[in-house]
Amino acid sequence: MEKSAPVKLDIYNIKGQKVRSLADEVYTGRIHAIDWDAKDDHGRACSSGVYYLRVISGGMSSKHKMLLIK
C-alpha cells in the first residue's frame, strides 16, 4: 500500500461466522502491526482452532488461514 487507504480486518471461525473486527479505518502506506488478543467482539475468549483473517484494502481482498493454539 503506497498511499493512505481504508483497511478492514475481520476474523471468522471455521463456520464462516465473524468473530472479531480488528480494524476498519484508514492507514498510511507504511508497515503496521495489529495484534489479536484471541477474544471475540464481546470480549469472550475464543477456543483453540482454525480461524480466517480477511483483509480488504484498496479494492483488493485476501484471506489468510490461522491456527489458534492455547
N, C-alpha and C positions, 0 to 999 in steps of 0.2 A: 504494500500500500504506500504509494508515494505522497499522496495528499491526504487531507482530512477526509474521512468518510464515516458514515454510520456503520456501526458494528453491532451485531446481535449474536449472543452466545446463549444457547439453551442446551440443557441436559435432559435426555429422555431415557426411560428404562427399557428393558427388553421387550415390553408390550407396546412400546411406542407412545407411552404417556409422558407428558412433560413433567419433569421432577423439579427442575430449577432453572430460573433465568439468571444468568451470571452477568450479562451486560446487554444494554440497549441504549447506546449513546454514541456520540461522535468521538473518534480517536484520530490523532495526528499520525503521520506516516512513519513514526519511529516504532521501535520494538516495545511491546507491552507484555506484562505477565499478569494473569488473573488466576487466583487460587480458588479452588472449590473445597469447602470445609466438610464435604460429604454429608451435607444436610439438604433437605428439600426446601421449597419456598415457605413452608410453615415452621421451619426450624427443627424438624424431626430428623433424627439420624437415618441415613439410607443404609440398607443392608448390603452386604458384600454381593458382588455380581457384575454383570456386563451392563454398561451404560454407553450411550452415544452422545457425543458433543456435536451439535450442529452450529456451524459458523456461517453467518450471512454478512457479506460486506461488499460494497462496490458493485452490486448486481451479481455477485458470484456467491455460490453456496457450496459448502463441503461438509462431510460427515466423518467423524473420527470415532472409532471403537475404543472404549476404555474398560479396564477391569479394576474394580474397587475391591481391595483385599483389606480386611480389618484384622 
